[in-house]
Amino acid sequence: MTTEAPLPSTSVSPTARRLWTRARGVVLALLLLLAAAVAIASVRSTSQHGMLDPRSADPYGSRAVAELLGDRGVSTRVVTTLDEARTAAGPDTTLLIAVPDLLTEGQQERLHETAENSGGRTVLIAPGAPSVGTLAPGVRADAALSFDSTLSPACALPAARRAGTADTGGMRYHVTAPDAGACYPSDGLPGLVHLPAPEGNGDTIVLGAPDILLNDRLDEHGNASLALQLLGSRPHVVWYLPSLSDDALADTGERSFFDLLPSGWLWGTLQLFVAAALAALWRARRLGPLVPERLPVAIRASETVEGRARLYRKAGARDRAAAALRSTTRTRLAPLVGVPPARAHTPEALLPALAAHLHDHRDGQALHPLLFGPPPGDDAALIALADQLDALESEVRRP
């Protein structure tokens, strides 16, 4: 029993070294992107960990102000759900809402109702357009932020006058509510608004920046004084940190992914699609027929053949490879057997002349499958076809 020897690898066979050479640029780019993503995530996760959390001693935490309040007999309780905040609110409490813009519209309405009926104080930290209109009616957030960080009170509010300058630059507000106090203005718009309750003893403080509550800014200017006066007017502080685990989120109904995206992102995505379509049309436009040009450098024939062979092998184009081999062979054989080059690809002209030249009593039709036959079915048949064409040309050239 004989075994068939394996076919030798050709020069167009891909090797591990060639594959690595081709792919190393993409792999390096992916590794750099991964490293950059990990670095950015690490920096962002550590730089603002525990933002406005009275239990956090990080620079962006608020443990220092909670400790100072405790020294003055004011307790601080942290809550993370709307129900806890509403239950704890009362006339002897200051309800601080750390990130009002995270609240849904339903949560804002319920929280504003609680604040109006509690008789206590409500402090909103840097509320923007999504929340300030509901939580503090008569106040509207300005689109531009203040460029000045440290501002002067410029108002009659006793707490602001005693504290003096403080880091209140950030959000600015337009105030239309009657009897409202506007403090720490920048370009004519206040960064702190005091809203007395229409009935009862409660009030609402809208603070445009959280800086006076942060650990690393508390000892600057009048930040500590202003923070202690705003939060220490009642014996208890309820520090509300909105979270995604709040069960009240389930009462807002189902919302799709597109409902969670701001309209600006949708318009931006549409513009990107339009730009991509225009770029595709620009790159795909043909100004006319292809024009052959001389190459700027000389390329060896062997390199050209090897390059085309790789392309044919990669595309599995055995039909095109076989057609190229047969066409080239017919073009070279025609002058040798006295057939004009214009008729080299005509079986009726080439095959009889070729059979007469060989003098081996073969009918010209016997050569038809070799020179004009169907494409090979696999790579082995293609290699055999190339060998047969080479042998035929050698036989014709033999004296």
Secondary structure as GFF3:
##gff-version 3
##sequence-region A 1 399
A	DSSP	alpha_helix	16	47	.	.	.	ID=ss1
A	DSSP	alpha_helix	63	71	.	.	.	ID=ss2
A	DSSP	beta_strand	75	79	.	.	.	ID=ss3
A	DSSP	alpha_helix	82	88	.	.	.	ID=ss4
A	DSSP	beta_strand	93	97	.	.	.	ID=ss5
A	DSSP	three_ten_helix	100	102	.	.	.	ID=ss6
A	DSSP	alpha_helix	105	118	.	.	.	ID=ss7
A	DSSP	beta_strand	121	125	.	.	.	ID=ss8
A	DSSP	alpha_helix	132	135	.	.	.	ID=ss9
A	DSSP	beta_strand	139	141	.	.	.	ID=ss10
A	DSSP	beta_strand	150	151	.	.	.	ID=ss11
A	DSSP	alpha_helix	158	163	.	.	.	ID=ss12
A	DSSP	beta_strand	166	167	.	.	.	ID=ss13
A	DSSP	beta_strand	173	175	.	.	.	ID=ss14
A	DSSP	beta_strand	181	186	.	.	.	ID=ss15
A	DSSP	beta_strand	189	196	.	.	.	ID=ss16
A	DSSP	beta_strand	203	207	.	.	.	ID=ss17
A	DSSP	three_ten_helix	211	213	.	.	.	ID=ss18
A	DSSP	alpha_helix	223	231	.	.	.	ID=ss19
A	DSSP	beta_strand	236	240	.	.	.	ID=ss20
A	DSSP	three_ten_helix	247	252	.	.	.	ID=ss21
A	DSSP	alpha_helix	257	260	.	.	.	ID=ss22
A	DSSP	alpha_helix	263	284	.	.	.	ID=ss23
A	DSSP	alpha_helix	301	315	.	.	.	ID=ss24
A	DSSP	alpha_helix	318	336	.	.	.	ID=ss25
A	DSSP	three_ten_helix	341	343	.	.	.	ID=ss26
A	DSSP	alpha_helix	347	358	.	.	.	ID=ss27
A	DSSP	three_ten_helix	364	367	.	.	.	ID=ss28
A	DSSP	alpha_helix	368	372	.	.	.	ID=ss29
A	DSSP	alpha_helix	379	397	.	.	.	ID=ss30
###
